[in-house]
Amino acid sequence: MASLHVRNVDEEIVRKLKERAERNGRSAEAEHRAILAEMLASERPSFDELAARLREITKGRHHTPSEILQRESRDER
């Protein structure tokens, strides 16, 4: 198995990682592996995929143009 070394990590991050490991009953090293595996196992949708989903969800709805919303907001001040 390969090794991974990370340098110059902020002390606050190290503290939070250790706390998280303790909460989960793991060593810090095991917690680091779990976090990496979890984050890399799930594919995040691209911006284009998210935009397509949003268009599909809101299809057929009336949308107020942003310039009108901005103007109304300015007029309220």
Secondary structure, DSSP 8 states (H G I E B T S, - for coil): -------S--HHHHHHHHHHHHHTT--HHHHHHHHHHHHHHS----HHHHHHHHHHHTTT-----HHHHHHHHHHH-
